[in-house]
Amino acid sequence: MDRIEPRPGSVQVLAGGEVQLQAQAFDQFGQPFPEAPLVWNTLNPNAGNVQPGGLFKASHQPERYTSAVQVSAAEREISLSRLPALATVAVEVLPPRDAPKVYRLRVIPNPVVARPRQIVTLNALAESAEGIPIDADLSWSLSTDSLGRINPLGYFTVMAPQGFHQDAIRVTARQGDQTFSESIDLQVIQVPPTGDIVTVSLLPAQVRLSPNQPFQFQALALDSSGQVLSSAEILWSMVDDQAGSIDERGFFTASTDTGVYANSVRARARHQRGGELTEEQTFATVVIREAPAAPTLETIAVQPSSSLVMRGGTVLFSATAADQRGNPLFGQQYSWAVADPRVGEIDPGGRLRVSGPPGAYYNAVRVTTEFGEDDRKMVMETWADVVIMGPLYQITVDPTEILTLPSQTRQLKISARDLNGAIVPGVIVTWAMADPAAGEINGAGIFVASTEPGYYPNAIRVDVRQPDP
């Protein structure tokens, strides 16, 4: 096994969302190594958490994390002359999509007019500011228990005395952390039920749509006791055809003409009782607004924007295009090219094979994408830097001098750089005591001073070796 490549090397996921990560291991001949077991590890817990199978659960903190997850391929034998196959995945946690907020609660009937001991069916609809119904959890309550009983479905048994009771019933809509409440009045009267249509309510009474946008209206016919007359026939029609069209099921399609069309949709409720036909009607207003602007290509970003790689190694690049609102444009095709031919070669998938001499190559890789069609086509490009790591040239030990008490412990570290000053990763470090009288040091560079005070020049030796490419 020679290397491992995550696919893709950079992913985007909504805050709190999940995405399945994948990777492919290759042998020293560049052939896939499918039997290699993959090991996934979380490098940055702020980005989220990855499961053993590569399922990544994002955090709720929107941000780009360049090294969020590490994937490696387990090997039966580990050689010090060759580093294990490792790769990292960049994760961009996107803000959660803004769900429409509850703007109003429409309650039917409102107010409630009922008789003592009558059971009234209450209906409520949460709406956005545009009049679009919103899925919210509804709960019902009474201002005082003496008014009667109400269950979670809105069935209200009236026990209140005759008269007017202000803000007697309350309905609350819960949507995530948001709550929205509406109170309605109750009037208790002493009249027998008629079973005739008294009111017909259209839901919603006003709606805001884009041109050609479809919408489903609903209508309820209620009798004098507030009960829904399911046997009533609902007839739909347009008062103003410029607003759009509606079918027999209340399915409405907005026209292409923007404007405010007051009372343009009509709902009639007919009910046959005792050989007599009763009918009531109500209206809805339609507001047709300009459709939101179509997305356009605004930015393109490449990851990694700067990479450090050994000669003979590979780098897997990825690109992300965004529109004018900052939303990613999915399904984009990207063209990759090497702007500086000294660096190496890049394939159509963005994988760069480095073959050039050591050095820093700015704007070495170019990625291009197109958006739109024909005469409206937009082309945008961006570049990435590549630093080809040279042979080990300089090492620095920190600290270079140790002032310590007897038997005290200190941690030593080294920094390895090439001729261009680039950090050389993965070097093999060997620590040893040149003067054992000064103390002891282990393979991790942890030094324990001896019990004998004194000055010990050049007491510790460190050997650093660069692994074979």
C-alpha positions, -999 to 999 in steps of 0.1 A, spaced: 0 0 0 14 33 -11 -12 60 -7 -48 67 1 -71 93 -15 -104 106 1 -131 111 -25 -138 139 -24 -110 156 -4 -134 184 6 -171 181 15 -199 205 24 -226 196 49 -253 215 66 -249 222 104 -260 191 123 -262 171 91 -245 139 80 -225 129 50 -209 95 40 -171 99 35 -153 75 11 -116 69 3 -96 46 -20 -62 30 -12 -36 24 -39 -5 2 -41 30 12 -52 21 7 -88 -9 31 -87 -35 3 -87 -65 3 -64 -61 -16 -32 -97 -26 -24 -89 -50 4 -72 -23 26 -93 -17 57 -100 20 62 -96 37 96 -114 70 101 -104 95 129 -117 129 139 -89 155 138 -110 186 147 -139 179 171 -152 214 165 -161 203 129 -180 172 140 -175 135 146 -168 106 122 -179 71 128 -158 40 121 -175 35 87 -168 70 75 -203 85 84 -195 121 94 -219 140 117 -214 178 114 -213 201 144 -236 231 147 -208 257 142 -207 269 105 -170 272 95 -145 257 71 -122 231 87 -92 224 65 -82 192 84 -114 179 100 -111 141 94 -82 117 88 -84 85 69 -57 58 70 -53 23 57 -44 -3 82 -14 -25 74 -3 -58 89 33 -48 89 47 -13 96 81 -3 83 100 27 97 113 34 62 79 41 48 52 63 64 17 48 67 -9 59 41 -27 89 55 -50 116 41 -72 143 55 -106 156 45 -116 192 46 -151 199 58 -172 231 54 -201 232 78 -228 253 61 -254 274 81 -287 256 84 -312 264 57 -335 290 71 -369 275 76 -399 298 73 -409 313 106 -444 313 120 -459 347 113 -495 341 123 -519 315 136 -553 312 118 -579 296 141 -613 284 129 -639 292 142 -628 325 156 -645 335 179 -661 303 192 -699 305 196 -713 274 213 -739 260 236 -733 245 271 -720 209 269 -714 212 232 -683 197 216 -666 222 192 -639 211 168 -612 237 166 -588 240 137 -556 260 135 -531 267 108 -496 281 112 -486 304 83 -455 323 72 -455 360 63 -462 349 27 -493 329 38 -476 296 32 -487 269 57 -459 258 81 -455 224 97 -456 232 134 -465 214 166 -498 227 179 -511 226 215 -543 238 230 -552 252 265 -579 271 283 -575 303 304 -593 285 333 -605 250 339 -640 262 346 -645 268 309 -645 231 300 -621 205 286 -599 206 255 -577 178 242 -545 179 221 -565 176 188 -585 207 195 -618 190 206 -633 215 231 -662 204 255 -679 236 266 -687 237 304 -687 275 307 -718 295 318 -737 315 293 -720 348 283 -689 362 268 -654 349 278 -625 369 264 -592 351 255 -607 319 267 -588 295 244 -552 296 235 -533 277 207 -495 276 206 -474 267 177 -439 253 183 -413 252 156 -378 243 169 -369 270 195 -397 293 184 -431 296 199 -461 316 186 -495 318 204 -529 331 196 -559 336 219 -596 335 208 -628 345 225 -657 322 236 -694 331 236 -718 306 252 -754 310 240 -787 291 244 -799 283 209 -806 249 192 -783 237 164 -795 243 128 -771 221 108 -770 248 81 -739 264 68 -731 295 87 -696 303 76 -671 291 51 -634 298 58 -607 297 32 -571 288 42 -551 309 38 -571 341 32 -540 357 16 -511 342 -1 -478 355 -16 -465 336 -46 -440 339 -74 -451 339 -111 -463 304 -122 -460 291 -86 -485 264 -77 -504 264 -44 -531 243 -27 -560 262 -10 -583 246 16 -618 255 26 -639 245 56 -677 249 59 -690 253 95 -724 251 110 -738 273 138 -722 250 164 -688 253 149 -687 218 135 -672 211 101 -698 200 76 -679 173 57 -709 167 35 -708 203 21 -697 206 -15 -668 231 -21 -668 249 -54 -637 268 -66 -636 297 -91 -616 327 -101 -630 362 -96 -600 377 -114 -585 355 -141 -554 378 -142 -543 363 -109 -541 328 -122 -562 297 -125 -577 271 -100 -591 236 -105 -620 218 -88 -597 206 -60 -585 241 -50 -551 237 -67 -541 272 -78 -514 283 -103 -503 319 -102 -501 339 -134 -470 356 -148 -483 391 -140 -471 405 -107 -494 426 -85 -520 424 -58 -552 407 -67 -577 413 -38 -605 387 -34 -595 370 -66 -601 334 -55 -636 324 -45 -647 293 -25 -684 285 -23 -698 259 1 -732 242 -7 -751 220 16 -784 201 11 -806 198 42 -843 190 43 -847 196 6 -833 231 9 -800 242 -5 -779 266 15 -747 283 2 -720 306 16 -689 320 0 -656 336 9 -626 350 -9 -588 350 -8 -563 376 -19 -533 366 -41 -501 387 -42 -478 378 -71 -443 391 -65 -412 391 -86 -395 357 -87 -361 356 -70 -332 363 -92 -317 332 -108 -284 321 -93 -253 333 -110 -217 323 -107 -200 346 -81 -170 329 -67 -149 298 -70 -126 284 -43 -100 256 -46 -89 234 -18 -61 231 -8 -52 266 -19 -16 258 -10 -1 224 -7 32 209 5 42 177 -13 72 156 -19 86 151 -54 69 120 -68 38 125 -45 3 134 -54 -22 161 -43 -60 158 -48 -76 192 -54 -113 201 -52 -132 232 -61 -164 248 -50 -184 274 -69 -209 297 -51 -237 320 -63 -244 356 -55 -260 346 -22 -230 325 -11 -249 292 -17 -229 264 -33 -236 256 -70 -239 218 -71 -233 198 -103 -206 222 -116 -180 207 -140 -144 218 -133 -114 218 -157 -80 214 -142 -47 224 -157 -11 230 -146 -3 266 -151 34 260 -144 45 229 -164 75 224 -142 53 212 -113 40 180 -129 8 167 -145 -29 169 -133 -57 146 -144 -94 156 -151 -103 147 -116 -80 173 -100 -52 148 -90 -18 163 -94 13 141 -98 43 161 -87 75 156 -107 92 190 -107 123 202 -88 119 214 -52 107 250 -47 76 272 -43 54 275 -73 28 302 -70 -5 299 -91 8 265 -103 -26 248 -107 -56 264 -124 -92 253 -121 -119 267 -145 -157 263 -144 -185 275 -166 -220 286 -157 -250 294 -179 -257 287 -215 -249 302 -249 -245 340 -248 -251 341 -211 -223 317 -203 -199 328 -176 -164 315 -171 -144 318 -139 -111 305 -128 -88 305 -98 -54 291 -88 -36 271 -62 0 272 -50 23 242 -48 54 238 -27 75 208 -37 95 197 -7 132 192 -11 157 170 8 162 176 45 185 206 49 182 220 84 170 208 118 163 230 149 160 216 184 138 233 210 152 241 235 188 243 226 198 246 262 182 230 293 183 247 327 167 222 351 167 209 386 179 174 394 155 146 383 133 172 365 116 163 332 116 183 300 101 177 265 124 184 235 111 189 200 127 193 166 118 212 134 130 199 101 131 221 70 143 218 34 166 241 14 136 265 7 126 267 44 96 244 39 88 221 68 96 185 61 69 163 76 72 127 87 109 127 95 122 98 116 138 111 148 162 92 171 171 106 205 202 95 224 224 107 253 258 117 242 267 121 279 248 96 300 259 114 332 235 142 323 204 121 324 182 99 302 160 105 272 134 83 255 123 79 219 97 106 222 123 133 232 113 133 269 145 141 290 149 133 327 178 151 343 202 131 365 206 137 402 241 152 398 242 190 393 266 203 368 271 216 332 269 190 305 278 205 270 265 186 239 248 161 262 219 151 239 222 138 204 194 138 179 195 120 145 169 130 119 163 110 87 140 119 59 119 88 47 123 76 12 99 92 -12 
